Amino acid sequence: MEDLGSFASVDPVAVDQACYDAVVNSPDPGKKALIERMDSRHGIHTVEAAAQHGLGNREYEMISLDE
């Protein structure tokens, strides 16, 4: 899969959710294998559980620093 750039946040749940969303929404045809690997390991459930345990928030705002 192509490079999606760097992601950073003080909220570990938000950054994990943003990375997951970036892969899923990428136009790169190479994403299929990565999505299958993430889903086979129930990656989104880890994010959901972390949010439920109060470790962060799944909502985020993307701010580009490339402007």
C-alpha positions as CSV (number, residue, x, y, z in Angstrom):
1,M,0.0,0.0,0.0
2,E,1.2,3.5,-0.7
3,D,2.5,5.8,2.1
4,L,-0.3,7.7,3.7
5,G,1.9,10.0,5.6
6,S,2.4,10.5,9.3
7,F,-0.3,10.7,11.9
8,A,0.1,12.2,15.4
9,S,-2.2,12.9,18.4
10,V,-2.2,13.1,22.1
11,D,-5.2,10.7,22.0
12,P,-4.0,7.2,21.1
13,V,-7.6,6.0,20.3
14,A,-8.2,8.9,17.9
15,V,-4.9,8.4,16.1
16,D,-5.6,4.7,15.7
17,Q,-9.1,5.4,14.4
18,A,-7.7,8.0,12.0
19,C,-5.2,5.5,10.6
20,Y,-7.8,2.8,10.2
21,D,-10.1,5.3,8.4
22,A,-7.3,6.5,6.2
23,V,-6.5,3.0,5.0
24,V,-10.2,2.1,4.4
25,N,-10.8,5.3,2.5
26,S,-7.6,5.3,0.5
27,P,-8.0,5.0,-3.3
28,D,-4.9,2.7,-3.4
29,P,-5.9,-0.8,-4.8
30,G,-3.1,-2.2,-2.5
31,K,-5.3,-1.5,0.5
32,K,-7.2,-4.8,0.2
33,A,-4.5,-7.0,1.7
34,L,-3.9,-4.6,4.6
35,I,-7.6,-4.3,5.3
36,E,-7.9,-8.1,5.3
37,R,-5.0,-8.4,7.7
38,M,-6.4,-5.7,10.1
39,D,-9.9,-7.3,10.0
40,S,-8.5,-10.8,10.6
41,R,-6.9,-9.5,13.8
42,H,-10.0,-7.6,14.8
43,G,-8.1,-4.3,14.8
44,I,-11.1,-2.1,15.0
45,H,-12.4,-3.9,18.1
46,T,-9.2,-2.9,19.9
47,V,-10.0,0.7,19.1
48,E,-13.6,0.3,20.2
49,A,-12.5,-1.4,23.5
50,A,-9.9,1.3,24.2
51,A,-12.6,4.0,23.8
52,Q,-15.0,2.0,26.0
53,H,-12.4,1.8,28.7
54,G,-11.9,5.6,28.6
55,L,-8.4,5.5,27.0
56,G,-9.4,8.1,24.4
57,N,-12.0,9.2,21.9
58,R,-12.8,7.8,18.4
59,E,-13.7,11.2,17.1
60,Y,-11.0,13.3,15.5
61,E,-10.3,16.2,13.3
62,M,-7.6,15.9,10.5
63,I,-5.3,18.8,10.3
64,S,-2.8,18.9,7.4
65,L,0.6,20.5,8.1
66,D,1.5,20.4,4.4
67,E,-0.2,23.6,3.5
